[in-house]
Amino acid sequence: AIVTGINEGRGFYIQDPEATTFGGLYVYGAGSITDGGLVSTGDQIRISGVYSEYYGMTQIGSPTVTVTGTASMPEPIEVDDTCSVGTGGELAEALEGMLIRVSDIDVTNSNPDAPSDYGEFEVNECLRVDDQLSEVLVPQPEEGAHFESLSGVLTYTYGNSKLEPRGAEDVAE
């Protein structure tokens, strides 16, 4: 598996570079890095741990990780219908934990949790975008803002599917 995104201090996402569905998951906790270092995006790893569906998100806990090399980052999977990866969408579970790209999208809600603010916004009335892996879109864009494309890891937290951009390279305006 290849490390595709890091949630500082909490865990990281991995993906099977050959998979087109059901090939990604979250690794929770620092675990035991057997080569003496921390993981970085692009690291190729071997992992063991405890599999679970934590509040609906596929993850490995209590991980033991061995970095075996580095690899090219998998290309994001192009998603034609943004709502298919939104909460309850027909591809949301199959692409969970994987790098995806949605294109030609508009911000339809700049704070779907108002009056609370968890750093999320919604595009095309169906997919949340979050700041778990990067603050590149903080503060949230205004309603009506348009993006040529957004890429990142598709995750599931607090009852919603969410796109997690990893940095400026995942945002095309």
C-alpha positions in Angstrom: 0.0 0.0 0.0 1.0 3.6 -0.5 0.6 6.4 2.0 -1.7 9.0 0.3 -2.5 11.5 3.0 -1.4 12.2 6.6 -3.7 13.5 9.4 -1.0 14.9 11.6 -0.9 13.4 15.1 -3.8 11.0 14.4 -3.1 8.7 11.5 -2.8 8.4 7.7 -4.6 7.0 4.6 -3.2 4.2 2.5 -4.3 2.9 -0.9 -3.6 -0.1 -3.1 -2.2 1.6 -6.2 -3.7 -1.1 -8.4 -7.2 -0.9 -7.0 -10.1 1.0 -8.7 -12.6 0.3 -5.9 -12.3 -0.9 -2.3 -8.6 -0.1 -2.2 -8.2 2.5 0.5 -8.4 2.8 4.3 -7.4 4.9 7.3 -4.7 3.8 9.6 -5.4 5.1 13.1 -2.7 6.0 15.6 1.1 6.2 15.3 1.5 2.5 15.9 4.9 0.9 15.6 7.0 2.1 12.8 9.5 -0.7 12.6 12.2 1.1 10.5 12.5 3.8 13.1 10.9 6.7 11.3 7.5 8.2 10.6 5.6 7.7 7.4 5.5 10.2 4.6 3.2 10.5 1.6 4.4 8.3 -1.2 5.9 5.7 1.2 5.2 2.2 0.2 4.4 0.2 3.4 3.6 -3.2 4.8 1.1 -3.0 7.6 -0.6 -5.2 10.2 -3.2 -4.3 12.8 -6.8 -4.5 13.9 -9.4 -4.0 11.2 -12.6 -2.2 12.2 -15.4 -0.1 10.8 -15.1 2.9 13.2 -18.4 4.8 13.0 -18.7 3.6 9.4 -15.1 4.4 8.3 -12.9 1.5 7.3 -9.7 1.6 9.4 -6.7 -0.3 10.8 -6.0 0.3 14.5 -3.0 -0.7 16.7 -0.9 -0.7 13.5 2.6 -2.1 13.0 4.1 -0.4 9.9 7.2 -1.2 7.9 8.2 1.3 5.2 9.5 -0.8 2.3 10.3 2.0 -0.2 8.7 4.9 -2.0 6.4 4.8 -4.9 4.6 7.1 -7.3 1.4 8.5 -6.0 -1.7 6.9 -7.6 -3.6 9.2 -9.9 -6.9 10.3 -8.4 -9.9 8.4 -9.7 -12.0 10.7 -11.9 -15.6 10.8 -10.6 -18.1 12.0 -13.2 -21.1 12.5 -10.8 -20.1 14.3 -7.6 -23.2 13.1 -5.8 -22.2 9.5 -6.4 -19.4 10.0 -3.7 -21.4 12.2 -1.4 -23.1 10.9 1.7 -25.2 7.8 0.7 -24.0 8.0 -2.9 -23.6 4.7 -4.9 -19.8 5.0 -5.0 -19.1 6.5 -1.6 -18.3 3.2 0.1 -16.4 1.7 -2.8 -14.1 4.8 -3.1 -13.8 5.5 0.6 -10.1 6.0 1.6 -9.1 6.4 -2.0 -7.8 9.4 -4.0 -10.5 10.9 -6.1 -11.1 13.9 -8.3 -14.4 15.8 -8.8 -14.7 18.4 -11.5 -16.8 21.4 -12.5 -18.2 22.0 -9.0 -19.8 24.9 -7.1 -19.9 25.6 -3.4 -23.6 25.3 -2.4 -23.2 25.7 1.4 -20.2 27.4 2.9 -20.9 26.0 6.4 -23.3 23.0 6.5 -22.9 22.7 10.3 -24.0 26.3 11.1 -24.1 27.7 13.7 -21.1 25.5 14.6 -18.1 25.6 12.3 -16.0 22.5 11.7 -14.1 23.9 8.7 -16.3 22.1 6.1 -18.2 23.3 3.1 -20.5 21.5 0.6 -20.3 21.3 -3.2 -23.0 20.5 -5.6 -25.5 20.1 -2.7 -24.1 16.6 -1.9 -20.4 16.3 -1.1 -18.7 17.9 1.9 -15.1 19.1 1.7 -13.1 19.1 4.9 -9.8 20.4 6.3 -8.5 17.2 8.0 -5.4 16.9 5.8 -4.7 20.5 4.8 -5.9 24.0 5.5 -5.6 25.0 1.9 -9.3 25.9 1.8 -9.5 27.6 5.2 -11.5 29.8 5.6 -14.2 28.0 3.6 -15.0 29.5 0.2 -18.3 31.5 -0.2 -21.4 30.0 -1.7 -21.3 30.2 -5.4 -17.5 29.8 -5.6 -16.5 27.5 -8.6 -13.7 25.0 -8.8 -12.5 23.4 -12.0 -11.7 20.4 -9.9 -10.9 19.3 -6.3 -8.9 16.1 -5.5 -8.1 14.3 -2.3 -8.9 11.4 -0.2 -12.6 10.4 0.2 -13.3 9.8 3.8 -16.3 9.2 6.1 -16.6 11.0 9.4 -19.4 12.2 11.7 -22.1 10.6 9.4 -20.9 12.2 6.1 -18.7 11.3 3.2 -16.1 14.1 2.8 -13.3 15.0 0.3 -10.0 15.8 2.0 -7.7 17.8 -0.2 -4.0 17.3 0.7 -2.7 20.7 -0.3 -2.7 23.3 -3.1 -1.9 20.7 -5.7 -5.4 19.2 -5.1 -7.3 22.5 -5.9 -7.9 23.8 -9.4 -9.9 27.0 -9.6 
